[in-house]
Amino acid sequence: MVMIEQVCVVGLGYIGLPTAALLAASGFRVLGADIDERVVATINQGLIHIVEPDLDGIVHKVVAEGSLSAATTAQPADVFMLCVPTPFHDGEGDPQPNIDYVLAATRAIAPLVRPGNLVILESTSPVGTTERIAEELQAAGVDIGQVHIAYCPERVLPGKILTELVENDRIVGGLTEAAASAVGSFYRHFVRGRVLETDARTAEMCKLTENSFRDLNIAFANELSVICDNQDIDVWKLIALANCHPRVNILQPGPGVGGHCIAVDPWFIVARDPQNARLIRQARLVNDGKTDWVVAKVREAAQAQQGAKIACLGLAFKPDIDDLRESPAMEVALALAEEGLETLNVEPNLSQHPDLSLVTIDEALEQADIVVILVRHRQFLDPGFSDRLAGKTVLDFCGALAQPV
């Protein structure tokens, strides 16, 4: 196997930048490529453009040492890692996966790929995408029989990315056994968890399956919360009591499901086999429908208090991060504003937002008549926080005020 010294990471977002920084800290020379000039300039100053614990320190260190740099175009390397977005196509009906960024990144690196190189896709993708990468490289004149192509999905939790990139088990799916072995050996340089080798299609489906499993279980909790509301039952207390059973572990409901994985990946399975992915599709509809239900409940409370000011506490898709991707809390806040309701939006992890004005927690609680808790940020869990809500209509959609059983 060729000695690996230089790694090119294409895409410097929530996964690409931590991965690039970790590789640089592990002894590799890393070039991060991103089409956003602002992102490139920020990183080359040793700064970061996203919020992730401890990432700022490691990026500053590896940039200062010269082991990490960024550019708007890819450069020759021993390993190419594609960490670009995989959104949906616009259109009616069920969402359809869009791998245009993956294919564009592949075409960008194609002139640089040489025999012995590793080409790794980390972006969450529909089954068959790794094969499409091979087809694009071959069409560009690359001898794919001399290149190791594999899929290795990220499996990290925002807020713990640097830890989980190292500690979590990784699935490496090669287009050939030799590719799986070569790419697996590369990951073992910096991953302390197990590196499990398989074929590319199984690895692609594994990533989608993991997040669909979570989506299905959250859908059960969200459906329960709606039923309990109709039956005048405290869903938080119900779930806590049910979870006392040794073989029951119900998840917690919320205003929907967000993020770049759980709210997206199940649709990739549905798109490939809509006839048989019935339960997976229904879970997506339940979770998306929960967001509409939350908006309706807030609207109902506002109609009972004409002219009320509504504090929306939390906009991120999960606690204690700044990530708004597919955030149901964000959808709720935008929907209320579009309906002409006066909202006071609080997101402790952001200083500004292009579409919504943000206020501090203190400002929101001073002015609000209705308080809507959408995300379990630590600021809303502090002792005494509930005392500040006295005299207000409170709608807690994430269990921030739930009492232990």
C-alpha positions as a Markdown table, in Angstrom:
| # | Residue | x | y | z |
|---|---|---|---|---|
| 1 | Met | 0.0 | 0.0 | 0.0 |
| 2 | Val | 1.2 | 3.5 | -0.8 |
| 3 | Met | 2.4 | 5.6 | 2.1 |
| 4 | Ile | -0.2 | 8.1 | 3.1 |
| 5 | Glu | 1.1 | 11.6 | 3.8 |
| 6 | Gln | -1.3 | 14.1 | 2.1 |
| 7 | Val | -5.0 | 14.1 | 2.5 |
| 8 | Cys | -7.5 | 16.3 | 0.6 |
| 9 | Val | -10.8 | 16.8 | 2.4 |
| 10 | Val | -13.5 | 18.3 | 0.0 |
| 11 | Gly | -16.2 | 20.2 | 1.9 |
| 12 | Leu | -15.4 | 22.0 | 5.2 |
| 13 | Gly | -18.7 | 21.9 | 7.0 |
| 14 | Tyr | -19.8 | 20.3 | 10.2 |
| 15 | Ile | -18.1 | 17.0 | 9.3 |
| 16 | Gly | -15.4 | 18.0 | 6.9 |
| 17 | Leu | -13.7 | 20.6 | 9.1 |
| 18 | Pro | -13.5 | 18.5 | 12.2 |
| 19 | Thr | -12.3 | 15.5 | 10.1 |
| 20 | Ala | -9.6 | 17.6 | 8.5 |
| 21 | Ala | -8.5 | 19.1 | 11.8 |
| 22 | Leu | -8.3 | 15.6 | 13.4 |
| 23 | Leu | -6.3 | 14.2 | 10.5 |
| 24 | Ala | -3.9 | 17.1 | 10.7 |
| 25 | Ala | -3.5 | 16.6 | 14.4 |
| 26 | Ser | -2.8 | 12.9 | 13.7 |
| 27 | Gly | 0.2 | 13.5 | 11.6 |
| 28 | Phe | -1.1 | 13.9 | 8.1 |
| 29 | Arg | -0.7 | 17.0 | 5.9 |
| 30 | Val | -4.2 | 18.1 | 5.1 |
| 31 | Leu | -5.6 | 20.4 | 2.4 |
| 32 | Gly | -9.3 | 21.3 | 3.0 |
| 33 | Ala | -11.1 | 22.4 | -0.2 |
| 34 | Asp | -14.4 | 24.4 | -0.1 |
| 35 | Ile | -16.1 | 26.5 | -2.7 |
| 36 | Asp | -17.0 | 29.2 | -0.1 |
| 37 | Glu | -14.2 | 31.7 | -0.1 |
| 38 | Arg | -15.3 | 33.1 | 3.3 |
| 39 | Val | -14.9 | 29.6 | 4.8 |
| 40 | Val | -11.5 | 29.2 | 3.3 |
| 41 | Ala | -10.3 | 32.6 | 4.5 |
| 42 | Thr | -11.6 | 31.9 | 8.0 |
| 43 | Ile | -9.8 | 28.6 | 8.4 |
| 44 | Asn | -6.5 | 29.9 | 7.0 |
| 45 | Gln | -6.6 | 32.4 | 9.8 |
| 46 | Gly | -6.9 | 29.6 | 12.3 |
| 47 | Leu | -10.5 | 30.3 | 13.0 |
| 48 | Ile | -13.7 | 28.4 | 12.6 |
| 49 | His | -17.1 | 29.2 | 11.0 |
| 50 | Ile | -19.2 | 26.6 | 13.0 |
| 51 | Val | -19.9 | 26.0 | 16.7 |
| 52 | Glu | -18.4 | 22.7 | 18.0 |
| 53 | Pro | -16.8 | 22.2 | 21.4 |
| 54 | Asp | -12.9 | 22.3 | 21.3 |
| 55 | Leu | -12.8 | 22.6 | 17.5 |
| 56 | Asp | -11.5 | 26.2 | 17.6 |
| 57 | Gly | -8.4 | 25.2 | 19.6 |
| 58 | Ile | -7.4 | 22.2 | 17.4 |
| 59 | Val | -7.9 | 24.2 | 14.2 |
| 60 | His | -5.9 | 27.1 | 15.5 |
| 61 | Lys | -3.1 | 24.7 | 16.5 |
| 62 | Val | -2.9 | 22.7 | 13.2 |
| 63 | Val | -3.1 | 25.8 | 11.0 |
| 64 | Ala | -0.3 | 27.5 | 13.0 |
| 65 | Glu | 1.8 | 24.3 | 12.6 |
| 66 | Gly | 1.2 | 24.2 | 8.9 |
| 67 | Ser | -0.4 | 20.8 | 8.9 |
| 68 | Leu | -3.8 | 22.2 | 7.8 |
| 69 | Ser | -4.6 | 24.7 | 5.1 |
| 70 | Ala | -7.6 | 25.5 | 3.0 |
| 71 | Ala | -8.2 | 26.4 | -0.6 |
| 72 | Thr | -11.1 | 26.8 | -3.0 |
| 73 | Thr | -9.9 | 24.0 | -5.2 |
| 74 | Ala | -8.7 | 20.5 | -4.5 |
| 75 | Gln | -5.0 | 19.6 | -4.8 |
| 76 | Pro | -3.1 | 16.3 | -5.4 |
| 77 | Ala | -3.1 | 13.9 | -2.4 |
| 78 | Asp | -2.8 | 10.3 | -1.4 |
| 79 | Val | -6.4 | 10.3 | 0.0 |
| 80 | Phe | -9.4 | 12.2 | -1.2 |
| 81 | Met | -12.3 | 12.5 | 1.3 |
| 82 | Leu | -15.7 | 13.8 | 0.0 |
| 83 | Cys | -17.7 | 15.5 | 2.8 |
| 84 | Val | -20.2 | 17.5 | 0.8 |
| 85 | Pro | -24.0 | 18.0 | 1.3 |
| 86 | Thr | -26.6 | 15.6 | 0.0 |
| 87 | Pro | -29.8 | 17.6 | 0.1 |
| 88 | Phe | -33.1 | 17.0 | -1.7 |
| 89 | His | -34.3 | 17.9 | -5.2 |
| 90 | Asp | -37.0 | 20.6 | -5.2 |
| 91 | Gly | -40.4 | 19.2 | -6.3 |
| 92 | Glu | -43.7 | 17.7 | -5.4 |
| 93 | Gly | -44.3 | 14.4 | -3.6 |
| 94 | Asp | -41.8 | 12.6 | -1.4 |
| 95 | Pro | -38.4 | 14.2 | -1.1 |
| 96 | Gln | -35.9 | 12.8 | -3.7 |
| 97 | Pro | -32.1 | 12.7 | -2.8 |
| 98 | Asn | -29.8 | 15.1 | -4.6 |
| 99 | Ile | -26.2 | 13.8 | -5.1 |
| 100 | Asp | -25.2 | 16.6 | -7.4 |
| 101 | Tyr | -22.6 | 18.0 | -4.9 |
| 102 | Val | -21.1 | 14.5 | -4.6 |
| 103 | Leu | -20.8 | 14.1 | -8.4 |
| 104 | Ala | -19.4 | 17.7 | -8.8 |
| 105 | Ala | -16.8 | 17.0 | -6.1 |
| 106 | Thr | -15.9 | 13.8 | -7.9 |
| 107 | Arg | -15.4 | 15.6 | -11.2 |
| 108 | Ala | -13.3 | 18.2 | -9.4 |
| 109 | Ile | -10.8 | 15.6 | -8.0 |
| 110 | Ala | -10.8 | 13.4 | -11.1 |
| 111 | Pro | -7.9 | 15.1 | -12.8 |
| 112 | Leu | -5.8 | 14.7 | -9.6 |
| 113 | Val | -6.5 | 11.0 | -8.9 |
| 114 | Arg | -3.5 | 8.7 | -9.4 |
| 115 | Pro | -3.0 | 5.0 | -9.1 |
| 116 | Gly | -2.9 | 3.9 | -5.5 |
| 117 | Asn | -5.0 | 6.8 | -4.3 |
| 118 | Leu | -7.9 | 6.3 | -1.9 |
| 119 | Val | -11.2 | 8.0 | -2.7 |
| 120 | Ile | -13.6 | 8.0 | 0.2 |
| 121 | Leu | -17.2 | 9.2 | 0.3 |
| 122 | Glu | -18.3 | 10.2 | 3.8 |
| 123 | Ser | -21.5 | 12.1 | 2.8 |
| 124 | Thr | -24.8 | 10.3 | 3.8 |
| 125 | Ser | -26.0 | 9.1 | 0.4 |
| 126 | Pro | -28.5 | 6.8 | -1.3 |
| 127 | Val | -27.5 | 3.2 | -2.0 |
| 128 | Gly | -25.5 | 3.1 | -5.2 |
| 129 | Thr | -23.8 | 6.5 | -4.8 |
| 130 | Thr | -20.3 | 5.1 | -4.3 |
| 131 | Glu | -20.7 | 3.2 | -7.6 |
| 132 | Arg | -21.7 | 6.5 | -9.3 |
| 133 | Ile | -18.4 | 8.0 | -8.0 |
| 134 | Ala | -16.5 | 5.2 | -9.8 |
| 135 | Glu | -18.5 | 5.8 | -13.0 |
| 136 | Glu | -17.7 | 9.5 | -12.9 |
| 137 | Leu | -14.0 | 8.8 | -12.3 |
| 138 | Gln | -13.9 | 6.3 | -15.1 |
| 139 | Ala | -15.7 | 8.7 | -17.5 |
| 140 | Ala | -13.0 | 11.2 | -16.7 |
| 141 | Gly | -10.3 | 8.8 | -17.7 |
| 142 | Val | -9.3 | 7.4 | -14.3 |
| 143 | Asp | -8.3 | 3.7 | -14.2 |
| 144 | Ile | -10.6 | 2.8 | -11.4 |
| 145 | Gly | -9.0 | -0.6 | -11.2 |
| 146 | Gln | -5.9 | 1.1 | -9.8 |
| 147 | Val | -7.8 | 3.3 | -7.2 |
| 148 | His | -9.4 | 2.2 | -3.9 |
| 149 | Ile | -12.9 | 3.6 | -3.7 |
| 150 | Ala | -15.0 | 3.2 | -0.6 |
| 151 | Tyr | -17.9 | 4.6 | 1.5 |
| 152 | Cys | -17.3 | 5.4 | 5.2 |
| 153 | Pro | -20.2 | 7.4 | 6.7 |
| 154 | Glu | -19.8 | 9.7 | 9.6 |
| 155 | Arg | -21.6 | 8.5 | 12.8 |
| 156 | Val | -21.2 | 11.5 | 15.1 |
| 157 | Leu | -23.3 | 13.6 | 17.4 |
| 158 | Pro | -23.0 | 17.4 | 17.0 |
| 159 | Gly | -21.6 | 18.7 | 20.2 |
| 160 | Lys | -19.4 | 15.6 | 20.5 |
| 161 | Ile | -17.9 | 15.4 | 17.0 |
| 162 | Leu | -14.2 | 15.4 | 17.9 |
| 163 | Thr | -14.7 | 12.7 | 20.5 |
| 164 | Glu | -16.9 | 10.5 | 18.4 |
| 165 | Leu | -14.8 | 10.7 | 15.3 |
| 166 | Val | -12.2 | 8.9 | 17.3 |
| 167 | Glu | -14.1 | 6.7 | 19.7 |
| 168 | Asn | -17.0 | 5.5 | 17.6 |
| 169 | Asp | -16.9 | 2.3 | 15.4 |
| 170 | Arg | -16.7 | 3.0 | 11.7 |
| 171 | Ile | -18.2 | 1.1 | 8.8 |
| 172 | Val | -16.0 | 1.0 | 5.7 |
| 173 | Gly | -17.7 | -0.2 | 2.5 |
| 174 | Gly | -15.3 | -0.8 | -0.4 |
| 175 | Leu | -16.2 | -1.3 | -4.0 |
| 176 | Thr | -13.7 | -4.2 | -3.8 |
| 177 | Glu | -12.3 | -6.1 | -0.9 |
| 178 | Ala | -9.0 | -4.5 | -1.5 |
| 179 | Ala | -10.5 | -1.1 | -1.3 |
| 180 | Ala | -12.2 | -1.9 | 2.0 |
| 181 | Ser | -8.9 | -3.2 | 3.4 |
| 182 | Ala | -6.9 | -0.2 | 2.2 |
| 183 | Val | -9.4 | 2.4 | 3.4 |
| 184 | Gly | -9.9 | 0.5 | 6.7 |
| 185 | Ser | -6.2 | 0.6 | 7.3 |
| 186 | Phe | -6.2 | 4.4 | 6.8 |
| 187 | Tyr | -9.0 | 4.9 | 9.3 |
| 188 | Arg | -7.2 | 2.7 | 11.9 |
| 189 | His | -4.5 | 5.4 | 12.0 |
| 190 | Phe | -6.8 | 7.8 | 13.9 |
| 191 | Val | -9.9 | 5.8 | 15.0 |
| 192 | Arg | -9.8 | 4.0 | 18.3 |
| 193 | Gly | -13.2 | 2.3 | 17.8 |
| 194 | Arg | -13.6 | -0.7 | 15.6 |
| 195 | Val | -13.2 | -0.3 | 11.9 |
| 196 | Leu | -15.6 | -2.8 | 10.3 |
| 197 | Glu | -15.1 | -3.7 | 6.6 |
| 198 | Thr | -18.0 | -4.6 | 4.2 |
| 199 | Asp | -19.1 | -3.8 | 0.7 |
| 200 | Ala | -20.2 | -0.3 | -0.3 |
| 201 | Arg | -23.9 | -0.9 | -0.7 |
| 202 | Thr | -24.2 | -2.5 | 2.7 |
| 203 | Ala | -22.3 | 0.5 | 4.3 |
| 204 | Glu | -24.6 | 3.0 | 2.5 |
| 205 | Met | -27.7 | 1.1 | 3.7 |
| 206 | Cys | -26.2 | 0.8 | 7.2 |
| 207 | Lys | -26.0 | 4.6 | 7.6 |
| 208 | Leu | -29.5 | 5.1 | 6.4 |
| 209 | Thr | -30.8 | 2.2 | 8.6 |
| 210 | Glu | -29.2 | 3.7 | 11.8 |
| 211 | Asn | -31.0 | 7.0 | 11.4 |
| 212 | Ser | -34.3 | 5.5 | 10.2 |
| 213 | Phe | -34.3 | 3.4 | 13.4 |
| 214 | Arg | -34.0 | 6.6 | 15.4 |
| 215 | Asp | -36.7 | 8.3 | 13.3 |
| 216 | Leu | -39.1 | 5.4 | 13.8 |
| 217 | Asn | -38.7 | 5.5 | 17.6 |
| 218 | Ile | -39.0 | 9.2 | 17.8 |
| 219 | Ala | -42.2 | 9.0 | 15.7 |
| 220 | Phe | -43.6 | 6.7 | 18.3 |
| 221 | Ala | -42.9 | 9.2 | 21.1 |
| 222 | Asn | -44.3 | 12.1 | 19.0 |
| 223 | Glu | -47.4 | 10.2 | 18.2 |
| 224 | Leu | -47.8 | 9.3 | 21.9 |
| 225 | Ser | -47.5 | 13.0 | 22.8 |
| 226 | Val | -50.4 | 14.0 | 20.6 |
| 227 | Ile | -52.6 | 11.2 | 21.9 |
| 228 | Cys | -51.8 | 12.1 | 25.5 |
| 229 | Asp | -52.6 | 15.7 | 24.8 |
| 230 | Asn | -56.1 | 14.7 | 23.6 |
| 231 | Gln | -56.5 | 12.5 | 26.7 |
| 232 | Asp | -55.2 | 15.1 | 29.2 |
| 233 | Ile | -52.2 | 12.9 | 30.2 |
| 234 | Asp | -48.7 | 14.2 | 31.0 |
| 235 | Val | -46.7 | 12.4 | 28.3 |
| 236 | Trp | -43.4 | 13.1 | 30.1 |
| 237 | Lys | -44.7 | 11.3 | 33.2 |
| 238 | Leu | -46.2 | 8.6 | 31.1 |
| 239 | Ile | -42.9 | 7.8 | 29.3 |
| 240 | Ala | -40.9 | 7.9 | 32.6 |
| 241 | Leu | -43.2 | 5.4 | 34.2 |
| 242 | Ala | -43.3 | 3.2 | 31.1 |
| 243 | Asn | -39.5 | 3.2 | 30.9 |
| 244 | Cys | -39.4 | 1.6 | 34.4 |
| 245 | His | -40.2 | -1.6 | 32.6 |
| 246 | Pro | -37.0 | -3.5 | 32.1 |
| 247 | Arg | -37.6 | -4.0 | 28.3 |
| 248 | Val | -39.1 | -0.6 | 27.5 |
| 249 | Asn | -37.0 | 2.4 | 26.4 |
| 250 | Ile | -39.3 | 5.1 | 24.8 |
| 251 | Leu | -37.5 | 8.1 | 23.5 |
| 252 | Gln | -38.6 | 11.7 | 24.3 |
| 253 | Pro | -41.0 | 13.6 | 22.1 |
| 254 | Gly | -40.3 | 17.1 | 20.7 |
| 255 | Pro | -41.6 | 19.6 | 18.1 |
| 256 | Gly | -40.5 | 17.3 | 15.3 |
| 257 | Val | -37.2 | 15.9 | 14.1 |
| 258 | Gly | -34.3 | 17.9 | 12.7 |
| 259 | Gly | -30.7 | 17.7 | 11.7 |
| 260 | His | -28.7 | 16.7 | 8.7 |
| 261 | Cys | -29.3 | 12.9 | 9.3 |
| 262 | Ile | -32.4 | 11.7 | 11.0 |
| 263 | Ala | -34.8 | 14.1 | 9.3 |
| 264 | Val | -33.3 | 13.3 | 5.9 |
| 265 | Asp | -31.8 | 9.8 | 5.6 |
| 266 | Pro | -35.1 | 7.8 | 5.8 |
| 267 | Trp | -36.3 | 9.5 | 2.6 |
| 268 | Phe | -33.2 | 8.1 | 0.9 |
| 269 | Ile | -34.5 | 4.6 | 1.6 |
| 270 | Val | -38.1 | 5.5 | 0.6 |
| 271 | Ala | -36.8 | 7.0 | -2.7 |
| 272 | Arg | -35.2 | 3.7 | -3.6 |
| 273 | Asp | -38.1 | 1.4 | -2.7 |
| 274 | Pro | -41.3 | 3.4 | -2.0 |
| 275 | Gln | -43.5 | 0.3 | -2.3 |
| 276 | Asn | -41.9 | -1.5 | 0.6 |
| 277 | Ala | -40.6 | 1.3 | 2.8 |
| 278 | Arg | -44.1 | 1.9 | 4.2 |
| 279 | Leu | -43.3 | 2.1 | 7.9 |
| 280 | Ile | -40.2 | 4.3 | 7.3 |
| 281 | Arg | -42.3 | 6.7 | 5.2 |
| 282 | Gln | -45.0 | 6.9 | 7.8 |
| 283 | Ala | -42.6 | 7.7 | 10.6 |
| 284 | Arg | -41.3 | 10.6 | 8.5 |
| 285 | Leu | -44.9 | 11.9 | 8.0 |
| 286 | Val | -45.6 | 11.6 | 11.8 |
| 287 | Asn | -42.5 | 13.5 | 12.7 |
| 288 | Asp | -43.0 | 16.2 | 10.1 |
| 289 | Gly | -46.7 | 16.4 | 11.1 |
| 290 | Lys | -45.7 | 17.0 | 14.7 |
| 291 | Thr | -44.2 | 20.4 | 13.8 |
| 292 | Asp | -47.5 | 21.5 | 12.2 |
| 293 | Trp | -49.3 | 20.3 | 15.4 |
| 294 | Val | -47.0 | 22.5 | 17.5 |
| 295 | Val | -47.7 | 25.5 | 15.4 |
| 296 | Ala | -51.5 | 24.9 | 15.7 |
| 297 | Lys | -51.2 | 24.6 | 19.5 |
| 298 | Val | -49.3 | 27.9 | 19.8 |
| 299 | Arg | -51.8 | 29.5 | 17.4 |
| 300 | Glu | -54.6 | 28.3 | 19.6 |
| 301 | Ala | -53.0 | 29.8 | 22.7 |
| 302 | Ala | -52.4 | 33.1 | 20.9 |
| 303 | Gln | -56.0 | 33.3 | 19.8 |
| 304 | Ala | -57.0 | 33.1 | 23.5 |
| 305 | Gln | -54.8 | 36.1 | 24.3 |
| 306 | Gln | -55.3 | 38.7 | 21.6 |
| 307 | Gly | -52.1 | 40.7 | 21.0 |
| 308 | Ala | -50.0 | 38.3 | 23.1 |
| 309 | Lys | -46.2 | 38.3 | 22.6 |
| 310 | Ile | -44.8 | 34.8 | 22.1 |
| 311 | Ala | -41.3 | 33.8 | 23.2 |
| 312 | Cys | -39.9 | 31.0 | 21.1 |
| 313 | Leu | -37.1 | 29.4 | 23.2 |
| 314 | Gly | -34.6 | 27.6 | 21.1 |
| 315 | Leu | -34.2 | 27.4 | 17.3 |
| 316 | Ala | -31.5 | 24.8 | 16.8 |
| 317 | Phe | -32.4 | 21.2 | 15.9 |
| 318 | Lys | -31.0 | 19.8 | 19.2 |
| 319 | Pro | -29.7 | 21.1 | 22.5 |
| 320 | Asp | -26.6 | 23.2 | 23.0 |
| 321 | Ile | -25.5 | 23.7 | 19.4 |
| 322 | Asp | -26.0 | 26.4 | 16.7 |
| 323 | Asp | -27.0 | 24.0 | 13.9 |
| 324 | Leu | -30.3 | 25.0 | 12.3 |
| 325 | Arg | -30.4 | 22.3 | 9.5 |
| 326 | Glu | -33.9 | 20.9 | 9.2 |
| 327 | Ser | -34.7 | 22.3 | 12.6 |
| 328 | Pro | -38.4 | 21.9 | 13.5 |
| 329 | Ala | -38.0 | 24.6 | 16.1 |
| 330 | Met | -36.9 | 27.0 | 13.4 |
| 331 | Glu | -39.9 | 26.0 | 11.3 |
| 332 | Val | -42.2 | 26.8 | 14.2 |
| 333 | Ala | -40.7 | 30.2 | 14.7 |
| 334 | Leu | -40.9 | 31.1 | 11.0 |
| 335 | Ala | -44.5 | 29.8 | 10.7 |
| 336 | Leu | -45.6 | 31.9 | 13.6 |
| 337 | Ala | -43.9 | 35.0 | 12.2 |
| 338 | Glu | -45.4 | 34.4 | 8.8 |
| 339 | Glu | -48.9 | 34.3 | 10.4 |
| 340 | Gly | -48.3 | 37.8 | 11.8 |
| 341 | Leu | -47.9 | 36.8 | 15.4 |
| 342 | Glu | -45.4 | 38.8 | 17.5 |
| 343 | Thr | -42.5 | 36.5 | 18.4 |
| 344 | Leu | -39.5 | 37.0 | 20.6 |
| 345 | Asn | -36.9 | 34.5 | 19.3 |
| 346 | Val | -34.2 | 33.1 | 21.6 |
| 347 | Glu | -31.3 | 31.0 | 20.4 |
| 348 | Pro | -28.4 | 31.2 | 23.0 |
| 349 | Asn | -25.9 | 29.7 | 20.5 |
| 350 | Leu | -26.4 | 32.3 | 17.8 |
| 351 | Ser | -25.9 | 36.1 | 17.8 |
| 352 | Gln | -27.9 | 36.8 | 14.7 |
| 353 | His | -30.1 | 35.2 | 12.0 |
| 354 | Pro | -30.9 | 36.5 | 8.5 |
| 355 | Asp | -34.7 | 35.9 | 8.7 |
| 356 | Leu | -35.5 | 36.3 | 12.4 |
| 357 | Ser | -34.5 | 38.9 | 14.9 |
| 358 | Leu | -33.1 | 37.4 | 18.1 |
| 359 | Val | -33.4 | 38.6 | 21.7 |
| 360 | Thr | -31.8 | 37.4 | 24.9 |
| 361 | Ile | -33.6 | 35.1 | 27.4 |
| 362 | Asp | -34.1 | 38.0 | 29.8 |
| 363 | Glu | -35.6 | 40.2 | 27.1 |
| 364 | Ala | -38.0 | 37.4 | 26.0 |
| 365 | Leu | -39.2 | 36.6 | 29.5 |
| 366 | Glu | -39.7 | 40.2 | 30.4 |
| 367 | Gln | -42.0 | 40.9 | 27.5 |
| 368 | Ala | -43.6 | 37.5 | 26.6 |
| 369 | Asp | -47.2 | 36.6 | 27.5 |
| 370 | Ile | -46.8 | 33.1 | 26.0 |
| 371 | Val | -43.5 | 31.1 | 26.4 |
| 372 | Val | -43.0 | 28.3 | 24.0 |
| 373 | Ile | -40.0 | 26.0 | 24.8 |
| 374 | Leu | -38.8 | 24.2 | 21.7 |
| 375 | Val | -35.3 | 23.0 | 22.5 |
| 376 | Arg | -33.8 | 21.6 | 25.8 |
| 377 | His | -30.9 | 24.1 | 25.8 |
| 378 | Arg | -29.0 | 24.0 | 29.2 |
| 379 | Gln | -30.0 | 27.6 | 29.8 |
| 380 | Phe | -33.7 | 26.5 | 30.0 |
| 381 | Leu | -32.9 | 23.7 | 32.4 |
| 382 | Asp | -31.2 | 25.8 | 35.1 |
| 383 | Pro | -32.6 | 25.6 | 38.6 |
| 384 | Gly | -35.0 | 28.4 | 39.1 |
| 385 | Phe | -35.8 | 28.9 | 35.4 |
| 386 | Ser | -39.4 | 27.7 | 35.8 |
| 387 | Asp | -39.9 | 30.3 | 38.6 |
| 388 | Arg | -39.4 | 33.0 | 36.0 |
| 389 | Leu | -42.4 | 31.7 | 34.0 |
| 390 | Ala | -44.9 | 32.5 | 36.7 |
| 391 | Gly | -48.0 | 34.2 | 35.3 |
| 392 | Lys | -47.3 | 33.3 | 31.7 |
| 393 | Thr | -48.9 | 30.7 | 29.5 |
| 394 | Val | -46.2 | 28.1 | 29.0 |
| 395 | Leu | -46.1 | 25.5 | 26.2 |
| 396 | Asp | -43.3 | 23.0 | 26.8 |
| 397 | Phe | -42.8 | 20.8 | 23.7 |
| 398 | Cys | -39.5 | 19.3 | 24.7 |
| 399 | Gly | -39.9 | 18.3 | 28.3 |
| 400 | Ala | -37.6 | 21.0 | 29.7 |
| 401 | Leu | -39.9 | 21.4 | 32.7 |
| 402 | Ala | -40.7 | 17.8 | 33.2 |
| 403 | Gln | -40.3 | 16.5 | 36.7 |
| 404 | Pro | -38.5 | 13.2 | 37.4 |
| 405 | Val | -40.6 | 10.3 | 38.5 |
